[in-house]
Amino acid sequence: MTLNDRSTYLPYPTPAHTPPNDSNIPLTVIVSSRAVIFDQDNNLIVSPATLTLSPQTGTIISILPTILPPTSFPPNTTYIDHSPHLLLPGLVDAHVHLNEPGRTEWEGFNTGTRAAASGGVTTVIDMPLNAIPPTTTANGLKEKIKAAEGQCWVDVGFYGGIIPGNALELLPLVEAGVRGFKGFLIESGVDEFPAVSSSDVALAMTTLSSTPTTLMFHAEMIPPITASVGDDVQVSLPPLEPSGPLTSYSTFLSSRPPAFETYAIEEILSLSHLAPELQLHIVHLSAIEAIPILRAARDRGVKITAETCFHYLALASEEVADGDTRHKCCPPIRNSVNRDGLWSELASPNSVLQTIVSDHSPCTPELKLLPDGLSRGCGASHSHAREIKGVNGEIISKEEAEEREKGDFFASWGGISSVGLGLPILWTAASERSEPISITDVVRLCSVNTAAQVGLSHKKGGLRPGMDADVCVFDDKGEFVVGREQMLFRNKVSPYQGRKMRGVVKETWLRGQKVFERDGANGGFVDKGGLPREIEKDQIHPPIMPLRLTFLGQSVELRSISHLFYTPPPTLPLNPCSKSQPIASDKNVLLHVASLTRFGEKPVFYVLRNR
C-alpha cells in the first residue's frame, strides 16, 4: 500500500512569475557521476546526471542521465561538477517541532531551519504542538505563519492538531492548507495540547472523512489493566510502583512497554470504519509488536501507514548510561533486538514503515535535568540563573531546581534533538549493518515518501523536471564527529554528541538557490530562501493557445502543455541543443526545447515548462 498522495487536491504553490520571452535566461547546471534519479520505469537509480536548474522559477528544467560538458550550455551558465559526490533530492523531514511562537527558548524557525539546511533537508513540516498558541485553530496557524516570515532557511509546512473541542476548526484548517492533523492518545506534556479520547477521535474521523488529508496519531495509551502503572505516567512523572531507580533507563523503559503502542493502535483501528477513505498514519512507531497489527489492518483494506525515527534505528536501550536523559523520548528507545526488527521491516518489499523522520523535539538544557558531567558545554544556565522557566511556563526557583534529581528520566522532558543530522545518522547506522539499505532506499524513505505523506510529491522529494530544484550534495564516504559546531539547533543537547558519523552534506540547494555550503563563509550559510509557503494557493493560469512546431519538415501542433515533462530514458539516443531555445511563451508559461531526437518514425520533442 502506498502513501496517500494528495497533491492533486492541495497543490503546492508555484512561483508568481516567469522570465519574459526575450530574456537571456541564466541557468545553473549541476552534474555528477552519481545522482539518484528516476529511470523510464519510475524506479530510483544511481546514474550519472546533468541537472539544469532555473534560479528564476526555482524549478528543475531538465535532467539527462549523462554528464554534458560546459560547452553544451550558454556562456552565462553556472556550471558545477560535484563528481564523485552524490546528488540527492532535498530531504523532506515530515516531523519537526520548531516551537515558535511561545517556546522559542526551546527552538525557533531561524535556528531549526538553519540546522535542517546544513543536513540537506529542504522542507520541514512543523508539528502543531509545543508552540503557543498550538496549531489547533485557523488563527493559531496564522500566528505561526506570521512568526515564521523572514526566518526560514528551508521551506516549511504545518500540521494541524486535534484536541478535545476543536472539531469545528478542522475543516477551516484543511482549507488553509495544513499538511495533515496530529492527535495524542496519551498526555503530551504541555497543557495547551491535551490528549484526545476515543469519542474525540471518532468525531475527527467523521469530520475529515471526505477530505484529502491525513490523520496522524501519537499512538500510546495506558491499557486498562497494566501492572504498576497509574495516571501519573501520562504526565511523565514516576509510576506508582517504580521498578527501579528513576535515573536508570531500564526503569523508564519498563514504564512505557510495547503494550502502550499496540493498545493505542488497536483503538485507532477499531474506529477506522467511520472514515474508510481517510488516510491514517502512526507517527514515531517504536515497538515492533505493532508491525503485524498494522500489516493485518492494511491487508483488510484500512488506509494506514507508519513512520519510524532515526533514533529508533541508531540507538538501543542497553547502551544508555544511567542519568543520560538526552536519550529520553516517548515512545522510548527500545533494545537492540527491537531495533533489528525495525530494520528488517524497512527491508520488507511491502513494509508498513513508509517513512523515516527526525521527530526533532528539543527543549532547554535545564529541562533535561542532565547530570553535571553531561550538562557542561550544552548551554545549561541553572548554575547562574535565579530562576528557570518550566515546561508550562511555571517559574522554578534556583533552590527548587537544585533540589530536583539530576538524571531523572521521569521528570525530564522527553524528546531527541537531531534535525539536520538525520542523513548521516541513518547512513552511519545502515553502513554498520550486515545487509545495509542503499542510497536509493534512503531517498525513498526520507524524500519521496515523506513528500507524498504531506501531499507535496509533485513539487518536493524527487529530482524530476518541473519540480522544485531542491538538491542535496552528499559525500557518502566523508566522516565527522558530532560536536557543538555540528549541532546547529538552538540547544546543544543530543545523544549523538561525540559519535562518529559517516556521510557529510557538502551543499544544499533550495529552489535553484544554494543555501548552504560546507566550510563556506558565514558558517556555510549563503541565502535564507525558505518560506512558510505551503498554505498559499496555486495561481490560475489562462488557457494556452496551440503551438505549432516544425521539425525535420514535419509540422506538429501542441495543444496542451500539461504533460510535456519528460526525462529521456538512458536507452534513448540524445541530441541536446547547445542552447535552450525559447519557442513560445505568455506571461505565465515559457517553453524551451531542451533536446530533439527521432524515436521510430516520429519526432519526439522534450519540451520543458518553466512554471
N, C-alpha and C positions, 0 to 999 in steps of 0.2 A: 504494500500500500504506500503510495507516495503522499507527500505532504500536500495539503490543500493550497493550490496556487491561486491567490485572489487578485492577481494583477489586473485581470480584465475588469474587475469590479471597482477596485480602489487604485487607479493608475498613479504611478509616481510622476510628479510634475516634470515637464520638460522645460528647458531654459526659455527665457522670454523672447529671445531674438536670434536671428541667424545672420551671417555676413551677407552683405549685398552681392549681387551677381557679378559686379565688375571689380570686386576687391581681390587683391593679391593675397590669398589666404595663407598665413604662416601655419606650418604643420609641425607636429612633434612626432618623430619616429623612434620607437624603441625596439631593438632587436636583441635576440639571444639565441644561442644554440639549444636552449631548453626553455620551453614555455608550456604551461598547462592550458590547452585549448580543446575545442571540440572537433571531432572528425565528422565525416559526412553522415555517419550513423548516430550522431549526437552523443558519442562516447567521449569521456575525458581522456586525453592522451598527452604524453610529453613529446614535444616536437620542436624543431627549430621554428622560429616565427618572426615575422615583421609586423609590428603593431603601429598603425598610423592613427594618431590622436588629433583631435581638433581642440585646442585650448579655448577657442571661441564658444563652441557649443558644449564642451565638456564631454563629448562622446567619442567612442571608437569609430573611426571612419572605415578602416578595413583591417583584416587580419589575413596574412598569407603564410602558409606553412613552409616557409623557406626564408632565408636571410637575403634581403635585397641590399645592394651596396648604396652608399650615399648618393652616387651619381644617378640613381633612379628617381630622385626627388628634386624639387626646385631648390635653387641655391639658398633661399632663406629658411629652409627646413632645419629644425633642431634634430640632430641625429645622434642617438646614444646606443652604443653596443655594450650590453651587460653580460655577454658570454664570459664564463660558463654559468653564471648565476641563473636561478630560476625566475621566470616571470609568472606570477600568480595573480588571479583576480584579488582585489582587496577583500579582506575578510569582513564578514558581517557578524558582529557579536550581538546576538539576539537576546542577551540577558545581562544588563548592566544597571547598577544603582548609582546614579550621579548625584542624588540627594540635594539638588538645588531647585528652588529656594528652600530655606528653613534650616537645613543642616549642612551648610557649606563648610563648616569646620571639619566635616567628615570627608567630603569630596565636592566637586563643582564641575560645571561644564568645561571650563578652561583646562583645569588640571586633568580631569578624566579623559577628555577627548584628545588632549595632548599626549597622554600616555598611550591611548589607543593608536594614534598616528605613528608613534615610534615602533609599534609592533605590527605594522602592515594592516591594521584594521581601519577600514574607510567608512564603515557605517556601524553605529551602535544604536540599540533600541533600549530606551530608558524605562526601567520598571516604575510602576505607579506609586510605590511607597518609599518612605524614608525622606521624601521632600515634604515640606509643609507650605501650602496645602498639598495633599496627595492628589493624584490624577484620577479622582473618582467623580468629578463633575466637569462639565464643559468649561466652567470658569476656572477650575483648577488647572486644566490643560492650558488655558490662555496664560495663566500666571507662569507656568513652566516655560512656555514658548518665549514669553517676554524676558524671562531670566536668561534664556539661552542665547538670545540675539547678540551677535558680535563676539561670542566667546568660543565658538566651536571650531576645532581643528579638523574634524571629520563631520560627515552628515549624521544627523541624529533624528531618530523617530521615537515615538512614545506609545506605551501601552496605557490602557485604561484599567481601572481597578473595580472589582466587585466587593462591596461591603454591605452589611445589613442596612436596608433602607434606601439604597441608591438605584433601584431598578429603573426609575424614570429617567435617569441620566444616561443609561447605556446607549440607547439609540442616537441621542444627540452626539455622544462621543464617537459612535461609528461614523456619523455624517461628518464629524470634524476631522476624521482621518486617523484615529488611533489604529495601531497595527495588531491589536488583539486585547484581551482582558485577562487579568490575573486575580485569583482569589486564594485566600488561605483557609485551610480546614483545621488549622491549629493557630493559636495566637501568634501574631507576627513579632511581638515585642515592642511595637510602637502603638501608642494609644489611638492615633487617628486612623489606623488601618486594622480594625478588629476582624476576627475570624468570621466566616460565614457558616450558617447552619445548613442542613440538608434542604430546608424549605427555601432558603436564600438561593442555593444552587439551582433548585428546580425553577424558581422564578427567573433567574438569569438565563437558564437554558431556553425556556419558552419565549422570553423576550427577544433573544438573539437568534432564534431558531431559523429564521429566513434571511439572515444577514450573512454577507461574505466575510465573516471574521473568525477568530479562533478564541476559544475559551480555555484558559490555562489554569492549572492548579498547583499550589504548593501542597503536595499530597502527603501529609502526615496527620493522623488522628489517633487519639488515645483510645484503644479498644475498650469496650465496656468492662471487660474483666482482664486486668493485667496486674501481675504481682508487683507490689511496692511502688505503684505509680498513682499519683494524685494530680489534682488540677494545677498544683504549683509548677509541674513540669512545663505547662503551657506558657509560662512567662519566664522560662529559663532560670528558675530557682531550683534548689536541691529537691529531689524526690522525697517523699515522706519517709522512706526507708532506704537511704543511700547504701549501695553495696560496697562502698569503699571510700577512700579519701577523695574529697572534692577536687583535689589537684591532680588526681590520676585520670588520664584519658579513658582508661577502661571503665571507670565509674560512670563517666558521662556517656560513653558509647552504650553501655548496658541500659541506660535510662531512656534511650530512643532506639528500640530494637527494630528490625525489619518489619515486624507486625504493624508498626505505626504507618509505614508506607503502604503495605498491602491492604490494610483495612481501609485506608483513605481511598485507594484506587477502586476497591470493590464498591465503596459508597458512590463514587462518581459514576461507575459503570451501571449501577442499579438505577440511575436516573437518566441514562443516555437515551432511552427510548422516547423521552419527551422532546428531543430535538435530533432526530436521526440524521439530518443533513448538516448539522453543526460540527465543525472540526473541533475536537477536544485535544488537549495537549498536557502532558505531565512535565513540569519543569524539574530541573536538577534531580533526576532519578539516581538514587544511590544503591538501593538494595536489589540484588539480582533475583531475589524471591518474587519480585514484581513482574519480571520479564515474561514468564509463562502466562500470567494472568492477562497481561496486555496482548500477548500474541493470540490467545484464545478469543479475546474480545474482538480483535481485528479480524480474525478468521470468520467470525459470525456477522461481520459487517459493520461493526462500530468504527466510526471515523476517529481514531485516536492514535496519537504518536507520543514520543517521549524524547527528551534530551538528557544528556549527562554532561558532566563538567570536567574541566582539565584536572581539578584536584582529586576527583574520584579515580581518575586514570593514572595519576602520577604519584599519589601518596597512599600510605597504608597505616592503619591504626597502630600496629605493633612498632612502628618507627617513631611515634610521637612521644617525646620525653615528658615527664611529669611537669606540670605547670606551663607547658608551651601552648598557651591559648591562641597563638597565631593560627593553629590548626582547627579551631572550633568553628563549625558551621552546622546548619541544620537543613536537610538530614546530615548525619555525621559521616565523616570519612570512615569507611569500614576496613576490614582486614584485607590482606593480600589475596586471599582466595576469592573474596568478593570482587576485588579489582581485576583479577584474571577473568572472572566471569563476565564483567563488563566489556573487556577487550574481546572476548570470544563472541559476544553478541554483536559487537561492532563489525566483526569479520563475517557475520552471517549474511548470506545474499539478500535476505529479506528482513533485515533487522528492524525491531521496533524502536531502536535508538537511531533516530534520523539526524540528529544534530549534536554538536559539541559546542558549549558556550563557556564563558568565564564565570558567570554569576558573581561578578565583582561587587562585593558588599563591604565597603570599608567603614571604619569609624575612627575616632581619635585614639591615640595610643593609650590614654588613661582608661578608656572603657574596655580595653582588652585585659586589664589587670595583669600585665606582664611582670614576672619576677625581675628583680633588679638586673640580673645578668643578661636578660633579653631586652630590657627596655632601653638600654644605653644605645644612643645613636638613632633611635626611631622617632625622636621629636617629642617624647613624653615630657610634660611640664609639671607633673604633680609635685615634684620636689621644690618647685619655686612658686607655683600659683597658690593664692589664698583659697581659691575655690575652683571646683570643676563642674562643668555642665553635664548632667546625666542624659540618658537616652531620651527621656521625655521632657527635657527642659528643666528638670529639677536641679537645684543648686546643691552640690555636695561640698561641704567644707573640707579644708585641708586635713583637719583632725579626723573627720569621718572617712575620708579617702584612705588615710594611713591605717585605719582600723580594718579595712576590707582586706581579706586574704588575697595575696598575690598568687596568680596561677590558678584561681578558682574557675574551673570550666563551666560551672553552672551560673555564676554571677557575671561572667564576662560576656561581651557582645559576641554574637555568632556571625561570622562572615569571613570569607577569604578574599584578600586583595590580590588581583593578578591581571587587570586589564592592560593590554599591550605586551604581556609576557606569554600569552596563550600559545602562539605558534611555536616558539622554541620549547615550551613546556611539553606540548604534545609531540613534537618531533623528537625530543630527547627521550621521552617515555617510549615512543614507538620504536626508536632505534635500539633500545635495550631489550626488546622482546625477540624471542626466537623466530616468530613469524610477524615481522613488522608490517604495519599498513603502509601503503605507498603514498607518495605526494598527491596523486590524483584522489585518493581516499580523503586526505586532509582537506583538499579543495571542496570535495563533495560535501563533507560533513560540516565544514566551517564557513563555506561561502555559498555554494549552490543551494544547499538545502535550507540554510538559515535565511537566505534571501526569500526562498519560496515560503518558508514558515510565516514570514511577515508581509507577504504579498508584494514583494519588490523584485521578483525574479526576472521581470522584463527590463530592469534597469541596473540591478546590482547582482553580484555574486558570480559572474562569469565573464570571460573575455569573448565578446561577440560584437560584430559590427552593429552600431546603433545603440549599444548600451553605454552606460556611464564609463568613462575612461578611468576606472579605479584599478590601480596596478600596485602590486607588492613585489619588490625585487628582493629575493631571498637567497642568501648564501647558506645552503644546506650543510656545508662542511665546516663553517665557522663555529667557534666556541667562545663562551664568555662565562664569567662567574657573576651571579646576581648580587649587586651591591646597591647602595643608595642611589648611585648615578643611573642605574638601570630601572629603578622603581620611580617612575615619573608621576604616579598618582600622588595625591596630596600628602597622605600619611604613610611613612615608610615602614609599614608593618605587614610582613608577608612571610608565610612559611617557606617560600622559595629563596629567601635571603641566604647567601653563602653557597647555594647549589650551583654546580657546573652545568651549563646548558649547551646544547648543540643546536646550531641554526641561528643565523643573525639576519635581521631585516636591514637591508642596505638603503633602500629608498621606499617611500610611499607616495603614490600619485593619486590625487583626488580630482575626478572630473577633468582630467587633462592637465592639471597643475601639480607640480611637485610640492608637497607639504612637509616632507621630512627627508633628510639626507644624513646618514650615519657619519659621525665625525665632522659634520659641516659646521659652519659658523652659527652663532646663536643657539648652541646646543643641538644643531642639526635641523632646527625648525625654520622653514622657508616662508610659508604663507598660510595664514589662517583662513582657509577657504570653506570650512564646513558650515552647513546651515541646518536649522531645525525645520526642514522643508517638506517632510513627508505629508504634512497636513494640507498643503496647497492643492488646488485643483488644476487639472490639465486645461490649457487654453484650447478653445475650439478653433481648429484651422478651417479656413474656407476651402471649398472644393478646388481641386487642381485640374486645370484644363488638360486634355490629352496632349501628350508629347510625341513628336514623330522624329525618329532617328533613321539615318541611313548608314548601313554598314555593309561593306562588300557588295554594294549595288542593290541591297535589299532594303525596302522601306518597312520599318517596324513602328507601330503605334503603341505607346504606353498609356493606358487609360487609368491605371491605379498605381500608386507608389507604396501601397500598404504592405506588400510582400516582396519588396525589392532589396532585401538584405540577403547576401549570400557570402559564405566563406568558401572559396573554391576548394574542393576536396584535393588531398595530396596527389591523387592519381590523375588529376586533370591538367593538361598542359596549360601553362600560363604565358600570357603575352602582356605583361604590365606596361602601361603607358609610362613614359618618362615624366609626365606631369599629370596632375589631377585636373582634368579638363571640364570646366563648367558647361553644362548643356541646357539647363533650364532652371528658372527659379521664380519665385514670387517673394513676398515679404516674409513668408513663414518657412519656405522649403527651398533648399539648394541641392540640386542633384549633381553628382560627379560621376564620370566614367572612370573607374579605377583600373579595370582590365578588360580586355576583349579576347575572345577565343572562339574557335569553332568546336562544336560538340555534335558529332554526326554531321547532318546536312544543314543544321540550323545554327545561326549565330547566337551566342549566349552573351548577354550583357551583365556584367557585375556593376550594378548601379547602386550608389550609396546615398542615403538620405541623411543630411545633417539636420538634426532637429534643433 
